[in-house]
Amino acid sequence: MKAKNLSRILHGLADPAIASHSQRFFKTGKGEYGEGDRFLGIRVPVLRQQARRHKEMALDEILSVLKSPYHEERLCALLLLVEKYRRGSEEDREAIFICYLDNTRYINNWDLVDSTAYHIVGAYLEYKERHVLYEMAGSANLWERRIAIISTLHFIKSLQFDDTLKLSLQLMDDDQDLIHKAVGWMLREVGNRALSVEQKFLNRHYQQMPRTMLRYAIEKFPQNQRLAYLRGEV
């Protein structure tokens, strides 16, 4: 079984020192966003290398790895899904998209979302109805909300900004800092391609935006402009 073989390989690459650091970095303590997650201690470039080596793995085998209690195994499985999506037929891509959304309970940390959501969800929805993103943005699941906004990075790269802006408004009052950061990041990405679009949005909404969201959104602005936004003087 290829899933078991990949798992054995990953466990053989484990580094307890890296794992210990990752436990702290990804906030796995009681009451933290990654509570209870377990780590092997494997760097992302190594996981990407393994994903490339196992790119022929079948979807059901990948799903088996995705259900692992170990963070790095789940990330490797998700990177495999991205690789499979990139090379797949339209039928393959639809199956991967459905698989991704049916298993969001295993996509349960920010790096798992950020490495994959726009490559799969955003890419699949580029020429399709996008109501699922708005449903996810209203989810009680933090990671589904993050998937919704991060998926729009694919649209941003195609100079399609409307969904990013609409979802940013929907998530404006979210109570999670990880959502504030994600929204601010996506607004900054909009500004990297169309500064006037970002500024128009900010000028209308910046006084209602959580501070972290605003800081992320204006990170690349000139200092005097950043200060003006932060002081409410725009």
C-alpha atoms as a printed R data frame, in Angstrom:
    type eleno elety resid chain resno       x      y       z
1   ATOM     1    CA   MET     A     1   0.000  0.000   0.000
2   ATOM     2    CA   LYS     A     2   1.599  3.223  -1.174
3   ATOM     3    CA   ALA     A     3   0.087  5.280   1.653
4   ATOM     4    CA   LYS     A     4   1.762  3.080   4.275
5   ATOM     5    CA   ASN     A     5   5.050  3.246   2.384
6   ATOM     6    CA   LEU     A     6   4.945  7.050   2.290
7   ATOM     7    CA   SER     A     7   4.113  7.126   5.985
8   ATOM     8    CA   ARG     A     8   7.114  4.897   6.771
9   ATOM     9    CA   ILE     A     9   9.382  7.173   4.721
10  ATOM    10    CA   LEU     A    10   8.139 10.292   6.493
11  ATOM    11    CA   HIS     A    11   8.529  8.743   9.928
12  ATOM    12    CA   GLY     A    12  12.078  7.831   8.927
13  ATOM    13    CA   LEU     A    13  12.775 11.497   8.171
14  ATOM    14    CA   ALA     A    14  11.469 12.686  11.547
15  ATOM    15    CA   ASP     A    15  13.579 15.020  13.676
16  ATOM    16    CA   PRO     A    16  12.487 15.369  17.332
17  ATOM    17    CA   ALA     A    17  14.166 18.776  17.730
18  ATOM    18    CA   ILE     A    18  12.291 20.223  14.738
19  ATOM    19    CA   ALA     A    19   9.087 18.583  15.973
20  ATOM    20    CA   SER     A    20   9.441 20.224  19.381
21  ATOM    21    CA   HIS     A    21   9.892 23.644  17.789
22  ATOM    22    CA   SER     A    22   6.920 23.075  15.472
23  ATOM    23    CA   GLN     A    23   4.688 22.152  18.419
24  ATOM    24    CA   ARG     A    24   5.290 25.627  19.816
25  ATOM    25    CA   PHE     A    25   5.314 27.523  16.511
26  ATOM    26    CA   PHE     A    26   1.965 26.111  15.377
27  ATOM    27    CA   LYS     A    27   0.281 26.762  18.739
28  ATOM    28    CA   THR     A    28  -0.635 23.217  19.754
29  ATOM    29    CA   GLY     A    29  -1.209 23.926  23.448
30  ATOM    30    CA   LYS     A    30  -4.547 23.701  25.229
31  ATOM    31    CA   GLY     A    31  -6.929 26.369  23.977
32  ATOM    32    CA   GLU     A    32  -4.642 27.371  21.091
33  ATOM    33    CA   TYR     A    33  -5.657 27.181  17.440
34  ATOM    34    CA   GLY     A    34  -3.579 24.039  16.760
35  ATOM    35    CA   GLU     A    35  -4.481 22.286  19.989
36  ATOM    36    CA   GLY     A    36  -3.484 18.636  20.012
37  ATOM    37    CA   ASP     A    37  -1.692 18.580  16.648
38  ATOM    38    CA   ARG     A    38   1.299 16.245  16.453
39  ATOM    39    CA   PHE     A    39   4.520 16.757  14.517
40  ATOM    40    CA   LEU     A    40   7.219 14.515  13.120
41  ATOM    41    CA   GLY     A    41   9.694 17.332  12.534
42  ATOM    42    CA   ILE     A    42  10.205 17.528   8.755
43  ATOM    43    CA   ARG     A    43  10.991 20.690   6.795
44  ATOM    44    CA   VAL     A    44   8.623 21.758   4.012
45  ATOM    45    CA   PRO     A    45  11.192 21.399   1.159
46  ATOM    46    CA   VAL     A    46  11.651 17.753   2.151
47  ATOM    47    CA   LEU     A    47   7.881 17.224   2.103
48  ATOM    48    CA   ARG     A    48   7.662 18.805  -1.344
49  ATOM    49    CA   GLN     A    49  10.395 16.474  -2.539
50  ATOM    50    CA   GLN     A    50   8.483 13.456  -1.260
51  ATOM    51    CA   ALA     A    51   5.271 14.712  -2.866
52  ATOM    52    CA   ARG     A    52   7.035 14.885  -6.232
53  ATOM    53    CA   ARG     A    53   8.432 11.380  -5.780
54  ATOM    54    CA   HIS     A    54   4.987  9.968  -5.015
55  ATOM    55    CA   LYS     A    55   3.008 12.022  -7.537
56  ATOM    56    CA   GLU     A    56   1.441  8.921  -9.103
57  ATOM    57    CA   MET     A    57  -0.297  7.956  -5.860
58  ATOM    58    CA   ALA     A    58  -4.030  7.345  -6.298
59  ATOM    59    CA   LEU     A    59  -6.573  9.726  -4.792
60  ATOM    60    CA   ASP     A    60  -7.864  7.213  -2.248
61  ATOM    61    CA   GLU     A    61  -4.296  6.551  -1.069
62  ATOM    62    CA   ILE     A    62  -3.660 10.282  -0.701
63  ATOM    63    CA   LEU     A    63  -6.851 10.626   1.312
64  ATOM    64    CA   SER     A    64  -5.612  7.894   3.650
65  ATOM    65    CA   VAL     A    65  -2.438  9.927   4.308
66  ATOM    66    CA   LEU     A    66  -4.489 13.114   4.759
67  ATOM    67    CA   LYS     A    67  -6.284 11.506   7.700
68  ATOM    68    CA   SER     A    68  -3.016 11.060   9.609
69  ATOM    69    CA   PRO     A    69  -2.719 12.556  13.106
70  ATOM    70    CA   TYR     A    70   0.687 13.927  12.069
71  ATOM    71    CA   HIS     A    71   0.829 17.416  10.622
72  ATOM    72    CA   GLU     A    72   3.579 16.710   8.099
73  ATOM    73    CA   GLU     A    73   1.771 13.693   6.697
74  ATOM    74    CA   ARG     A    74  -1.334 15.796   6.148
75  ATOM    75    CA   LEU     A    75   0.713 18.530   4.495
76  ATOM    76    CA   CYS     A    76   2.442 16.004   2.229
77  ATOM    77    CA   ALA     A    77  -0.958 14.597   1.243
78  ATOM    78    CA   LEU     A    78  -2.217 18.084   0.420
79  ATOM    79    CA   LEU     A    79   0.882 18.819  -1.652
80  ATOM    80    CA   LEU     A    80   0.192 15.580  -3.493
81  ATOM    81    CA   LEU     A    81  -3.345 16.803  -4.194
82  ATOM    82    CA   VAL     A    82  -1.947 20.044  -5.607
83  ATOM    83    CA   GLU     A    83   0.454 18.100  -7.812
84  ATOM    84    CA   LYS     A    84  -2.312 15.761  -8.953
85  ATOM    85    CA   TYR     A    85  -4.656 18.667  -9.646
86  ATOM    86    CA   ARG     A    86  -2.029 20.473 -11.701
87  ATOM    87    CA   ARG     A    87  -1.516 17.479 -13.990
88  ATOM    88    CA   GLY     A    88  -5.066 16.128 -13.994
89  ATOM    89    CA   SER     A    89  -7.926 16.135 -16.467
90  ATOM    90    CA   GLU     A    90 -11.050 18.198 -15.833
91  ATOM    91    CA   GLU     A    91 -12.670 15.107 -14.353
92  ATOM    92    CA   ASP     A    92  -9.666 14.520 -12.086
93  ATOM    93    CA   ARG     A    93  -9.725 18.131 -10.972
94  ATOM    94    CA   GLU     A    94 -13.386 18.011 -10.057
95  ATOM    95    CA   ALA     A    95 -12.779 14.889  -7.972
96  ATOM    96    CA   ILE     A    96  -9.842 16.550  -6.181
97  ATOM    97    CA   PHE     A    97 -11.865 19.720  -5.538
98  ATOM    98    CA   ILE     A    98 -14.704 17.678  -4.028
99  ATOM    99    CA   CYS     A    99 -12.245 15.614  -1.982
100 ATOM   100    CA   TYR     A   100 -10.605 18.776  -0.650
101 ATOM   101    CA   LEU     A   101 -13.873 20.356   0.483
102 ATOM   102    CA   ASP     A   102 -15.172 17.086   1.929
103 ATOM   103    CA   ASN     A   103 -12.090 16.769   4.146
104 ATOM   104    CA   THR     A   104 -11.514 20.253   5.523
105 ATOM   105    CA   ARG     A   105 -11.465 18.810   9.054
106 ATOM   106    CA   TYR     A   106  -7.979 17.541   8.223
107 ATOM   107    CA   ILE     A   107  -6.867 20.869   6.688
108 ATOM   108    CA   ASN     A   108  -6.593 22.331  10.130
109 ATOM   109    CA   ASN     A   109  -3.743 24.797  10.335
110 ATOM   110    CA   TRP     A   110  -2.783 27.930   8.460
111 ATOM   111    CA   ASP     A   111   0.140 26.418   6.549
112 ATOM   112    CA   LEU     A   112  -2.022 23.550   5.306
113 ATOM   113    CA   VAL     A   113  -4.545 26.065   3.989
114 ATOM   114    CA   ASP     A   114  -2.088 28.577   2.576
115 ATOM   115    CA   SER     A   115  -0.047 26.007   0.655
116 ATOM   116    CA   THR     A   116  -3.016 24.506  -1.125
117 ATOM   117    CA   ALA     A   117  -6.359 26.359  -1.099
118 ATOM   118    CA   TYR     A   118  -5.750 28.698  -4.022
119 ATOM   119    CA   HIS     A   119  -4.058 25.954  -6.057
120 ATOM   120    CA   ILE     A   120  -7.127 23.729  -5.817
121 ATOM   121    CA   VAL     A   121 -10.255 25.601  -4.704
122 ATOM   122    CA   GLY     A   122  -9.365 28.900  -6.355
123 ATOM   123    CA   ALA     A   123  -8.127 27.240  -9.528
124 ATOM   124    CA   TYR     A   124 -11.220 25.048  -9.844
125 ATOM   125    CA   LEU     A   125 -13.609 27.963  -9.363
126 ATOM   126    CA   GLU     A   126 -11.878 30.346 -11.788
127 ATOM   127    CA   TYR     A   127 -14.615 30.007 -14.428
128 ATOM   128    CA   LYS     A   128 -17.383 28.704 -12.167
129 ATOM   129    CA   GLU     A   129 -19.981 29.939  -9.712
130 ATOM   130    CA   ARG     A   130 -18.243 30.841  -6.438
131 ATOM   131    CA   HIS     A   131 -21.071 30.745  -3.893
132 ATOM   132    CA   VAL     A   132 -19.274 27.962  -1.990
133 ATOM   133    CA   LEU     A   133 -16.633 30.483  -0.896
134 ATOM   134    CA   TYR     A   134 -19.273 32.671   0.746
135 ATOM   135    CA   GLU     A   135 -20.760 29.643   2.489
136 ATOM   136    CA   MET     A   136 -17.325 28.715   3.809
137 ATOM   137    CA   ALA     A   137 -16.685 32.288   4.912
138 ATOM   138    CA   GLY     A   138 -19.763 31.923   7.125
139 ATOM   139    CA   SER     A   139 -18.620 28.607   8.590
140 ATOM   140    CA   ALA     A   140 -18.025 28.074  12.288
141 ATOM   141    CA   ASN     A   141 -14.796 26.340  11.264
142 ATOM   142    CA   LEU     A   142 -11.863 28.776  11.372
143 ATOM   143    CA   TRP     A   143  -9.966 26.898   8.668
144 ATOM   144    CA   GLU     A   144 -12.901 26.852   6.262
145 ATOM   145    CA   ARG     A   145 -13.135 30.627   6.624
146 ATOM   146    CA   ARG     A   146  -9.423 30.909   5.895
147 ATOM   147    CA   ILE     A   147  -9.754 28.588   2.888
148 ATOM   148    CA   ALA     A   148 -12.461 30.893   1.529
149 ATOM   149    CA   ILE     A   149 -10.343 34.052   1.517
150 ATOM   150    CA   ILE     A   150  -7.002 32.410   0.627
151 ATOM   151    CA   SER     A   151  -8.608 30.674  -2.362
152 ATOM   152    CA   THR     A   152  -9.127 34.093  -3.918
153 ATOM   153    CA   LEU     A   153  -5.379 34.474  -4.400
154 ATOM   154    CA   HIS     A   154  -5.862 32.517  -7.623
155 ATOM   155    CA   PHE     A   155  -8.381 35.117  -8.816
156 ATOM   156    CA   ILE     A   156  -6.141 37.978  -7.739
157 ATOM   157    CA   LYS     A   157  -3.329 36.596  -9.874
158 ATOM   158    CA   SER     A   158  -5.770 36.735 -12.815
159 ATOM   159    CA   LEU     A   159  -6.622 40.354 -11.899
160 ATOM   160    CA   GLN     A   160 -10.078 39.396 -10.625
161 ATOM   161    CA   PHE     A   161 -10.601 41.269  -7.364
162 ATOM   162    CA   ASP     A   162 -14.339 41.352  -6.692
163 ATOM   163    CA   ASP     A   163 -14.587 38.165  -4.643
164 ATOM   164    CA   THR     A   164 -11.594 39.099  -2.504
165 ATOM   165    CA   LEU     A   165 -13.195 42.439  -1.670
166 ATOM   166    CA   LYS     A   166 -16.643 40.966  -0.998
167 ATOM   167    CA   LEU     A   167 -15.241 38.213   1.216
168 ATOM   168    CA   SER     A   168 -13.077 40.758   3.018
169 ATOM   169    CA   LEU     A   169 -16.249 42.626   3.931
170 ATOM   170    CA   GLN     A   170 -17.962 39.423   5.032
171 ATOM   171    CA   LEU     A   171 -15.012 38.566   7.271
172 ATOM   172    CA   MET     A   172 -14.469 42.097   8.567
173 ATOM   173    CA   ASP     A   173 -15.995 41.317  11.973
174 ATOM   174    CA   ASP     A   174 -14.423 37.874  12.371
175 ATOM   175    CA   ASP     A   175 -13.139 37.285  15.893
176 ATOM   176    CA   GLN     A   176 -10.024 35.334  14.884
177 ATOM   177    CA   ASP     A   177  -6.636 36.986  14.387
178 ATOM   178    CA   LEU     A   178  -5.700 34.348  11.792
179 ATOM   179    CA   ILE     A   179  -8.588 35.558   9.640
180 ATOM   180    CA   HIS     A   180  -7.588 39.194  10.114
181 ATOM   181    CA   LYS     A   181  -4.101 38.328   8.895
182 ATOM   182    CA   ALA     A   182  -5.385 36.351   5.913
183 ATOM   183    CA   VAL     A   183  -7.760 39.118   4.789
184 ATOM   184    CA   GLY     A   184  -5.075 41.781   5.187
185 ATOM   185    CA   TRP     A   185  -2.662 39.645   3.187
186 ATOM   186    CA   MET     A   186  -5.146 39.200   0.329
187 ATOM   187    CA   LEU     A   187  -5.905 42.932   0.270
188 ATOM   188    CA   ARG     A   188  -2.166 43.585   0.059
189 ATOM   189    CA   GLU     A   189  -1.971 41.163  -2.864
190 ATOM   190    CA   VAL     A   190  -4.724 43.119  -4.584
191 ATOM   191    CA   GLY     A   191  -2.746 46.309  -4.010
192 ATOM   192    CA   ASN     A   192   0.388 44.733  -5.464
193 ATOM   193    CA   ARG     A   193  -1.477 44.490  -8.764
194 ATOM   194    CA   ALA     A   194  -3.954 47.357  -8.581
195 ATOM   195    CA   LEU     A   195  -3.086 49.802  -5.820
196 ATOM   196    CA   SER     A   196  -6.020 52.081  -6.598
197 ATOM   197    CA   VAL     A   197  -8.455 49.194  -6.043
198 ATOM   198    CA   GLU     A   198  -6.999 48.439  -2.630
199 ATOM   199    CA   GLN     A   199  -6.877 52.080  -1.619
200 ATOM   200    CA   LYS     A   200 -10.493 52.657  -2.638
201 ATOM   201    CA   PHE     A   201 -11.528 49.698  -0.465
202 ATOM   202    CA   LEU     A   202  -9.376 50.842   2.451
203 ATOM   203    CA   ASN     A   203 -10.551 54.436   2.292
204 ATOM   204    CA   ARG     A   204 -14.120 53.221   2.636
205 ATOM   205    CA   HIS     A   205 -13.579 50.595   5.334
206 ATOM   206    CA   TYR     A   206 -10.251 51.043   7.136
207 ATOM   207    CA   GLN     A   207 -11.773 52.631  10.251
208 ATOM   208    CA   GLN     A   208 -13.904 49.510  10.819
209 ATOM   209    CA   MET     A   209 -11.104 47.033  10.078
210 ATOM   210    CA   PRO     A   210  -9.419 45.119  12.912
211 ATOM   211    CA   ARG     A   211  -5.976 46.582  13.549
212 ATOM   212    CA   THR     A   212  -4.095 43.452  12.475
213 ATOM   213    CA   MET     A   213  -6.045 43.265   9.208
214 ATOM   214    CA   LEU     A   214  -5.235 46.886   8.448
215 ATOM   215    CA   ARG     A   215  -1.555 46.488   9.309
216 ATOM   216    CA   TYR     A   216  -1.206 43.533   6.961
217 ATOM   217    CA   ALA     A   217  -3.064 45.343   4.186
218 ATOM   218    CA   ILE     A   218  -0.866 48.455   4.311
219 ATOM   219    CA   GLU     A   219   2.443 46.724   5.040
220 ATOM   220    CA   LYS     A   220   4.070 47.856   1.781
221 ATOM   221    CA   PHE     A   221   2.746 51.410   1.806
222 ATOM   222    CA   PRO     A   222   5.195 54.280   2.366
223 ATOM   223    CA   GLN     A   223   5.658 55.002   6.066
224 ATOM   224    CA   ASN     A   224   3.791 58.315   6.066
225 ATOM   225    CA   GLN     A   225   0.817 56.677   4.360
226 ATOM   226    CA   ARG     A   226   0.824 53.750   6.784
227 ATOM   227    CA   LEU     A   227   0.824 56.134   9.719
228 ATOM   228    CA   ALA     A   228  -2.047 58.121   8.239
229 ATOM   229    CA   TYR     A   229  -4.195 55.004   8.018
230 ATOM   230    CA   LEU     A   230  -3.233 53.839  11.493
231 ATOM   231    CA   ARG     A   231  -4.003 57.279  12.966
232 ATOM   232    CA   GLY     A   232  -7.314 57.550  11.118
233 ATOM   233    CA   GLU     A   233  -6.165 60.582   9.151
234 ATOM   234    CA   VAL     A   234  -6.884 59.421   5.593
